[in-house]
Amino acid sequence: MRVEVAYALPEKQKIITLEVEEGCTVRDAVRRSNIQVFFPDVDVETVKVGIFGKAVRNAEEQVLKEGERVELYRELKVDPKQARANRAAKNN
């Protein structure tokens, strides 16, 4: 079955399409994608992941379905609430 693994930085993004067998887990797909070739700072064993924008709690057990896209999440540099407060203060 076909699935995708996606990762993005502000200046660069990559979506990798994989053919995997039934029963492939989210973490297996991340490992097989070799995404670290394009983004060396990504730790495929610990990166937080989701499927179509919904966080996956246990990537080692979550089984993928045909056509799903695994998204790798990077750490936020600034808390979104703080970023809004900073923008509001700047506009005043």
C-alpha atoms as one frame of an Amber mdcrd trajectory, in Angstrom:
protein
   0.000   0.000   0.000   1.084   3.572  -0.578   1.675   6.090   2.227   3.531
   9.378   2.545   5.947  10.804   5.098   6.160  14.615   5.250   8.371  17.117
   7.042   8.686  20.869   6.617  10.842  23.729   7.734   9.961  27.349   6.918
  12.340  27.284   3.944  12.204  23.629   2.870   9.723  20.760   2.764   9.760
  17.164   1.611   7.057  14.554   1.031   8.291  11.016   0.490   5.982   8.393
  -0.991   6.535   4.823   0.183   5.178   1.414  -0.719   4.731  -0.534   2.529
   3.084  -3.799   3.511  -0.186  -4.062   5.426   0.467  -3.718   9.142   3.242
  -1.134   8.760   3.347   1.160  11.769   3.806   4.918  11.760   7.309   4.621
  13.237   8.272   1.971  10.649   7.230   4.311   7.837   9.251   7.172   9.337
  12.312   4.914   9.557  11.889   3.633   5.993  11.463   7.130   4.570  15.134
   8.002   5.230  13.944  11.549   5.900  17.156  12.226   7.857  19.027  12.281
   4.526  17.190  15.530   3.751  16.890  16.766   7.350  19.856  15.465   9.384
  18.539  16.996  12.622  15.428  14.782  12.615  15.659  11.884  15.073  13.404
   9.249  13.487  13.164   7.357  16.788  11.800  10.233  18.880  10.248  12.800
  16.524   6.612  13.589  17.300   4.276  12.482  14.536   0.717  12.707  13.325
  -1.522  11.495  10.529  -3.159  14.268   8.507  -2.683  16.761  11.341  -3.902
  14.562  14.180  -1.222  13.606  16.715  -0.355   9.927  17.084   0.237   8.893
  20.686   1.997   5.583  20.052   3.827   5.546  16.722   5.237   2.081  17.448
   1.741   0.570  17.537  -0.387   2.782  15.258  -0.912   0.877  11.984  -1.172
   2.872   8.771  -3.933   2.669   6.192  -3.669   3.080   2.433  -3.101   6.697
   1.397  -2.344   8.133   4.829   0.263  10.853   5.273   2.546  10.738   8.290
   3.623  14.217   9.342   6.717  14.836  11.438   6.412  17.693  13.896   9.255
  19.977  14.877   9.524  21.661  18.230   7.984  25.109  18.463  10.452  27.933
  18.982   7.848  30.156  20.638   4.641  29.192  22.376   1.721  30.258  20.093
   0.071  32.205  22.920   3.286  34.099  23.562   3.727  34.800  19.845   0.233
  36.358  19.680   0.957  38.448  22.770   4.245  39.612  21.224   2.478  40.628
  17.986  -0.261  42.453  19.901   2.298  44.358  21.977   4.243  45.294  18.838
   1.106  46.708  17.145   0.283  48.969  20.103
